Amino acid sequence: MITRILFGAALGLFLLAFPAAPSVVLAGTVALMSQPPALVAAAGIILWPRISRRVRRWAR
């Protein structure tokens, strides 16, 4: 419970210190989503450990 409060306080301070941050994050997300190869590369990087574990189980 205390971690949620601390996270909320830190996020609030960050947004007060950098009010343009949400628009920058949104612009970056839209730019990434509009490029399917970049999206596939990011998904592959994130999911690679799970995929490799599954393939290793198949090879036993």
Buried (B, 14 or more C-beta within 10 A) or exposed (E): EEEEEEEEEEEEEEEEEEEEEEEEEEEEEEEEEEEEEEEEEEEEEEEEEEEEEEEEEEEE
